[in-house]
Amino acid sequence: MSARHMMQDAPRSLLAPADASPVLFTREQSLAIGQQVQGYMAAIDDTVAVSSSAPGSTEFALNEVQHGDDSSHHSVAFAEHFDHRHVGMGTDELDEASLKAVVAKAEALSRALTVLAPLEEADDPLRPSPAPNLRLWSDTSVALVAPEVRLAAVQTSLAAVRQVGLIGAGHISVYPSTSAVLTKAGHFEYGHVSTCDYSITARTPDGTGSGWAAWEGEDWSAAHVDALTARAIDLAQRSKNPVAIEPGRYTVVMTPEACGALVAMIVRVLDGRYADRGLTPFSKPGGGNKIGMQVLDERVSLSADPMDPEGGFLPFRYIGAIAQFVPVTWVDRGVLKALSYPTRALAAAHGLDQINNPNVLRMSGGSTSIEEMIASTTRGIYVTRFSDVSLISMKTLYMTGVTRDGTFLIDKGKITKPIKNLRFEDSPFFFLNNLEALGPARRVTGGNVVPPVMARDFAFTSLTDAV
């Protein structure tokens, strides 16, 4: 079900107070719906997933609120196994007649299937997940669903931007959601998440300077709108009237946001199947993968953990089947330790444990501050943000993109002037092997936890008119 409205001058909440939580399914409601659907099934094995969400967002541009959107969604998805036949379906119509009809449709489809090959041997029964990560839920974030609360935060930023004669744009959004899965054997998992984010761009009226700042997390009380706005304003004012420099290879100092935009691409190539086919940076020349080999600087470790205090996530996900997530270290001090093999048979063929990729990661950091990195740079570039990052080659993770919202020349240990934005062509497998220093890691938009980075010989290939 859904309900939408446009933001008005006097917005009203479509939702009851957070403590009532009428839009999101409780644990008990999720279990009851899952059991109801299973009661209609005749399969020898089945899995039911029940989800609900109540996203809300407010967008602003040109120093004015432009749009607001609130909705709620409920859905059920399921997979059934009939001997060697497997079907899956989903619906957002949750009345009894609709649920019975979609189950009947799935079972009719299964009877029409021709089995061309036996299914892979079933995976082991689901393991109990760890205790829920309480950091994934906050009532203050759920309260942000109310449009008037979001509007107050936006107006705070816009008042500060207008006061200094700049132009502001950005968005604030919240995505409280619940997920639950129930198997034929009675294994039940339930979790809820209250992720929210805020971003603001401040630009000079002449269009020559721009600054950006953003925050993402599950606890809105940890977001500091005033500080985010002040950073965007500062970068916009400092980046005004940039000068052009010659493209080339430079020592680069990246903020966590800039580094995160590139490191996030590594998530795409953690699949052991693609590595074994020679398709990723983790492929070994001559065949196989590089597990056990040095792939990055020894200061770099990459991991994922549902209980991570900054980058945690639900320990399960339904993607046509239940994927469970356990703590995993992908790269340990530069050495590749694991790749994702999402089924038991694939993992066993390599003598490895079955591992699913949660598509978020933590990169280890260091103790060097950005200020210390800049002070130790003879000549280089300070990048606050990358934009329009796209992949050129999966084999090397070679990618391109442009600097945005404040790019500065470093000369003899000091930031000396703003510079025009540059297009880069590089790979994290290049610059993470050319490290000079790492700073403390923190969460960035997208859910990854990454540090600021100082690296040598980063490749900038051309100037760009992006601001």
C-alpha positions in Angstrom: 0.0 0.0 0.0 1.2 3.6 -0.5 0.4 7.1 0.3 2.1 10.1 -1.2 1.8 13.8 -1.0 3.6 16.9 -2.2 5.3 19.2 0.4 3.1 22.2 1.2 3.7 25.4 3.1 2.2 23.8 6.2 3.2 20.1 5.8 1.5 17.5 7.9 2.6 14.1 8.9 0.9 11.1 7.3 2.2 8.9 10.1 1.4 8.4 13.7 4.0 9.1 16.4 7.1 6.9 16.1 6.3 4.9 19.2 3.0 3.7 17.6 4.9 2.5 14.4 1.6 1.7 12.5 3.3 1.6 9.1 6.1 -0.8 9.9 5.5 -4.4 10.6 6.5 -5.6 14.1 8.2 -8.9 14.7 5.0 -10.5 15.7 3.1 -9.2 12.6 5.9 -10.3 10.3 5.9 -13.8 11.8 2.1 -14.0 11.5 2.0 -13.0 7.9 4.8 -15.5 7.0 3.0 -18.3 8.7 -0.2 -17.3 7.0 1.4 -17.5 3.6 3.1 -20.8 4.4 -0.3 -22.2 5.4 -1.4 -21.9 1.7 1.7 -23.7 0.3 2.0 -27.3 -0.7 5.8 -27.2 -1.4 8.3 -29.6 0.2 10.4 -26.6 1.1 9.6 -22.9 1.1 10.9 -19.6 2.3 8.8 -16.5 2.9 10.1 -13.0 3.2 8.0 -10.1 4.7 9.1 -6.5 4.5 7.8 -3.0 5.2 9.2 0.5 4.8 8.2 4.1 5.3 10.6 6.3 3.3 10.4 10.0 3.4 12.4 12.7 1.7 12.6 16.5 1.2 14.5 18.1 -1.6 15.6 21.7 -1.9 17.3 23.8 -4.6 17.8 27.5 -5.4 17.4 28.2 -1.6 13.8 26.9 -1.6 12.1 23.6 -0.7 11.2 22.0 -4.0 9.6 18.7 -3.2 8.6 16.3 -0.4 7.6 12.7 -0.6 6.3 10.2 1.9 5.2 6.7 1.3 4.7 3.3 2.9 5.2 -0.1 1.4 4.4 -3.6 2.5 5.3 -6.8 0.6 5.6 -10.5 0.7 8.0 -12.6 -1.4 8.4 -16.3 -1.4 10.3 -19.2 -3.0 8.9 -22.8 -3.3 10.7 -26.0 -4.1 8.8 -28.9 -5.7 11.3 -31.7 -6.2 13.7 -30.2 -8.8 11.4 -27.3 -9.7 11.8 -23.9 -8.1 9.5 -20.9 -8.4 9.4 -17.6 -6.6 6.9 -14.7 -6.6 6.0 -11.6 -4.6 3.1 -9.3 -4.0 2.2 -6.1 -2.2 -1.5 -7.1 -1.9 -1.7 -8.7 1.5 -5.3 -9.5 1.9 -6.2 -13.2 2.3 -7.6 -13.6 -1.2 -4.6 -12.0 -2.9 -2.1 -14.0 -0.9 -3.9 -17.3 -1.8 -4.1 -16.3 -5.4 -0.4 -15.5 -5.8 0.6 -18.8 -4.1 -1.8 -20.7 -6.4 -0.2 -18.9 -9.4 3.3 -19.9 -8.3 2.3 -23.6 -7.8 0.5 -23.7 -11.2 3.7 -22.3 -12.8 5.8 -25.0 -11.1 3.7 -27.7 -12.6 4.3 -26.2 -16.0 8.1 -26.2 -15.6 10.3 -28.7 -17.4 13.2 -29.8 -15.3 16.3 -29.6 -17.5 18.9 -30.3 -14.8 18.9 -31.2 -11.1 19.2 -28.4 -8.7 22.3 -27.8 -6.8 22.4 -29.6 -3.5 20.6 -27.6 -0.8 22.7 -25.5 1.5 23.0 -26.2 5.2 20.1 -25.2 7.4 20.2 -21.5 8.4 22.3 -20.6 11.3 20.9 -18.4 14.0 22.0 -14.8 13.4 23.8 -12.8 16.1 21.8 -10.6 18.5 20.3 -7.6 16.6 22.6 -4.7 16.1 20.8 -2.1 18.2 22.7 0.7 16.4 20.7 0.0 13.3 17.5 1.5 14.8 16.8 4.9 16.4 13.4 6.4 17.3 14.8 9.9 16.5 15.4 8.8 12.9 12.0 7.3 12.6 10.5 10.6 13.8 12.3 12.2 10.9 9.6 10.6 8.7 7.4 13.6 9.7 7.8 16.2 6.9 7.7 19.1 9.4 10.8 17.7 11.2 12.7 17.4 7.9 11.6 20.9 6.8 13.0 22.4 10.0 16.4 20.9 9.3 16.3 22.2 5.8 15.3 25.7 6.8 18.2 25.8 9.2 20.7 25.1 6.4 19.0 27.5 4.0 19.0 30.4 6.5 22.7 30.0 6.9 23.4 29.8 3.2 21.2 32.8 2.3 22.9 34.9 5.1 26.3 34.7 3.3 24.8 35.2 -0.2 25.2 31.6 -1.5 22.7 29.3 -3.2 21.8 26.1 -1.5 20.6 22.7 -2.7 20.4 19.2 -1.3 18.1 16.6 0.3 17.2 14.9 3.5 15.7 11.4 3.5 14.9 8.6 5.9 14.3 4.9 5.1 13.0 3.1 8.1 12.3 -0.5 7.2 11.7 -4.0 8.5 12.8 -7.3 7.0 11.8 -10.8 8.1 12.3 -14.4 6.7 10.6 -17.6 7.7 11.6 -21.1 6.5 9.6 -24.3 6.3 11.7 -25.6 9.2 10.5 -22.7 11.3 13.7 -20.6 11.3 12.6 -17.0 11.7 14.7 -13.9 11.4 13.6 -10.3 11.9 15.4 -6.9 11.9 14.6 -3.3 11.4 16.8 -0.4 10.2 16.4 3.4 10.4 18.9 4.7 7.9 18.7 8.4 7.1 21.0 10.9 5.2 21.5 14.6 4.6 23.5 16.4 2.0 23.9 20.0 1.1 25.6 21.9 -1.7 26.4 25.6 -1.5 27.3 27.5 -4.6 28.5 31.0 -5.3 26.0 33.1 -7.4 28.6 33.4 -10.2 28.9 29.6 -10.4 32.7 29.5 -9.9 32.7 28.1 -6.3 30.9 25.1 -4.8 31.0 23.2 -1.6 29.4 20.0 -0.4 28.9 18.1 2.8 26.9 15.0 3.7 26.1 12.6 6.5 24.5 9.1 6.7 23.6 7.0 9.6 20.9 5.3 11.6 20.7 7.8 14.4 19.6 11.2 13.3 20.7 12.8 16.6 24.3 12.1 15.5 23.8 14.3 12.4 25.0 17.9 12.9 23.2 20.0 10.3 24.9 23.2 11.4 28.4 21.8 11.0 27.5 20.2 7.6 26.2 23.5 6.4 29.2 25.4 7.6 31.5 23.0 5.8 29.6 23.4 2.5 29.7 27.2 2.9 33.4 27.2 3.7 34.3 25.1 0.7 32.2 27.2 -1.6 33.8 30.4 -0.5 37.3 29.0 -0.7 36.9 27.4 -4.1 35.7 30.6 -5.9 37.5 31.7 -9.0 39.7 28.6 -9.5 42.8 28.5 -11.7 43.7 25.8 -14.2 46.7 23.5 -13.7 48.3 21.0 -16.0 46.8 17.5 -15.8 49.2 14.8 -14.8 50.2 12.5 -12.0 50.1 14.2 -8.6 50.3 13.3 -4.9 46.7 13.4 -3.8 45.0 13.9 -0.5 41.5 12.5 -0.4 38.8 13.0 2.1 36.9 9.9 3.3 34.1 10.8 0.9 36.4 11.0 -2.1 38.3 7.8 -1.2 34.9 6.1 -0.5 33.6 6.8 -4.0 36.5 4.8 -5.4 36.9 2.0 -2.8 33.2 1.3 -3.1 33.9 -0.2 -6.5 35.9 -3.0 -4.8 32.7 -4.5 -3.5 31.8 -5.3 -7.1 34.7 -7.6 -7.6 34.7 -9.7 -4.4 32.9 -12.6 -6.2 35.1 -15.7 -6.4 33.3 -17.0 -9.5 34.4 -14.0 -11.6 37.9 -14.0 -10.2 38.2 -17.7 -11.2 37.2 -16.8 -14.7 39.9 -14.2 -15.1 37.6 -11.2 -15.0 38.7 -9.2 -11.9 41.8 -7.8 -10.2 41.6 -10.8 -8.0 42.2 -13.2 -10.9 45.5 -15.0 -11.0 47.4 -15.1 -14.3 47.1 -18.5 -15.7 43.9 -19.3 -13.9 42.3 -19.3 -10.4 42.3 -16.4 -7.9 44.8 -14.6 -5.8 43.7 -15.8 -2.3 46.8 -15.9 -0.2 48.6 -13.3 -2.4 49.5 -9.7 -1.6 47.1 -7.4 -3.6 47.3 -4.1 -1.7 49.6 -2.1 0.5 50.2 -3.9 3.8 48.5 -1.1 5.7 45.2 -1.9 4.0 42.6 -4.3 5.3 39.1 -4.7 4.0 36.3 -6.4 6.0 32.6 -6.5 6.7 30.8 -7.3 9.9 27.0 -7.0 10.7 27.9 -5.8 14.1 30.3 -3.1 13.0 29.5 -0.1 15.2 29.7 2.3 12.3 29.0 0.2 9.2 26.8 -2.5 10.5 23.9 -4.1 8.6 21.2 -6.8 9.0 22.9 -10.3 9.1 20.4 -11.6 6.5 18.8 -10.6 3.2 16.2 -12.2 0.9 17.3 -12.2 -2.7 15.2 -15.1 -4.1 16.7 -17.1 -1.3 18.0 -16.2 2.1 21.6 -14.8 2.2 23.2 -14.8 5.6 26.1 -12.6 6.4 28.9 -13.4 8.9 32.0 -11.3 9.8 34.5 -11.6 7.0 38.0 -10.2 6.3 38.5 -9.9 2.6 41.9 -8.4 2.7 44.2 -8.7 5.7 47.2 -6.3 5.8 47.3 -6.3 2.0 46.8 -10.1 1.5 43.7 -11.4 -0.1 42.1 -13.8 2.4 38.6 -14.5 1.1 36.2 -14.1 -1.8 32.4 -14.5 -2.0 31.2 -18.0 -2.9 27.4 -17.8 -2.1 26.6 -21.5 -2.3 27.9 -24.4 -0.3 28.8 -26.4 -3.5 30.8 -23.5 -5.0 32.7 -22.9 -1.7 33.4 -26.6 -1.2 34.9 -26.9 -4.7 37.6 -24.5 -3.5 37.9 -25.9 0.0 36.5 -22.6 1.4 33.6 -21.5 3.6 30.4 -20.4 2.0 30.4 -16.5 2.2 27.9 -14.0 1.0 28.9 -10.4 0.0 26.8 -7.8 1.9 28.0 -5.1 -0.6 29.4 -2.8 2.1 32.9 -2.9 3.6 35.2 -1.3 6.1 38.7 -0.2 5.0 41.3 0.1 7.8 42.6 3.5 8.6 45.6 5.1 10.3 46.4 8.0 12.6 47.4 10.7 10.2 45.0 13.7 10.0 44.2 15.4 6.7 46.0 18.5 8.0 49.1 16.4 8.6 48.9 14.9 5.1 48.7 18.3 3.5 51.6 19.6 5.6 53.8 16.7 4.4 52.9 17.2 0.7 55.5 19.1 -1.4 53.2 19.6 -4.4 49.8 17.9 -4.8 46.0 18.2 -5.0 43.5 18.1 -2.2 40.3 16.4 -3.4 37.1 16.9 -1.2 34.8 14.9 -3.5 34.6 12.8 -6.7 31.5 12.8 -8.9 30.2 10.8 -11.9 32.5 7.9 -11.1 32.1 5.1 -13.6 33.9 1.8 -14.3 36.0 1.4 -17.4 37.5 -2.0 -16.8 36.4 -4.7 -14.3 39.6 -6.5 -14.9 41.7 -3.7 -13.3 38.9 -1.7 -11.7 40.1 1.1 -13.8 37.6 4.0 -13.5 37.0 7.6 -14.4 35.3 10.5 -12.8 35.7 14.2 -11.9 36.6 16.2 -8.9 33.8 18.4 -7.6 32.8 20.9 -4.9 36.2 22.1 -3.8 39.5 21.1 -5.3 42.7 22.7 -4.2 46.4 22.9 -5.0 48.9 22.0 -2.3 52.3 23.6 -2.5 55.0 23.2 0.1 52.7 21.8 2.7 49.9 24.4 2.4 46.7 24.8 0.4 47.6 27.8 -1.9 44.7 28.2 -4.3 41.5 26.6 -5.6 41.9 24.8 -9.0 39.6 23.9 -11.8 38.2 20.5 -11.6 40.0 17.6 -13.2 39.0 14.3 -14.7 40.9 11.3 -13.3 41.6 7.8 -14.7 42.9 5.5 -12.0 42.1 2.4 -9.9 42.0 1.7 -6.2 44.4 -1.2 -7.0 46.8 1.4 -8.2 46.6 4.2 -5.6 46.1 1.8 -2.7 49.5 0.4 -3.6 51.0 3.9 -3.7 50.0 4.9 -0.2 51.8 7.6 1.7 49.4 7.9 4.7 46.0 6.9 6.1 43.8 8.7 8.5 41.0 7.6 10.9 38.2 5.7 9.0 34.6 6.9 9.3 31.3 6.1 7.6 30.4 7.9 4.3 27.3 7.9 2.2 26.7 4.4 0.8 27.4 2.7 4.1 31.1 2.0 3.7 33.6 3.0 6.4 36.8 4.4 4.8 39.7 6.7 5.8 41.2 9.8 4.3 44.1 8.8 2.0 47.3 10.3 0.8 48.8 8.6 -2.2 51.4 9.4 -4.9 51.1 9.4 -8.7 47.4 9.6 -8.9 46.4 10.2 -12.6 44.5 13.3 -13.6 44.0 13.3 -17.4 42.2 16.5 -18.4 40.4 19.6 -17.2 36.7 19.8 -16.8 34.1 22.6 -16.6 32.4 20.8 -13.7 32.0 23.0 -10.6 
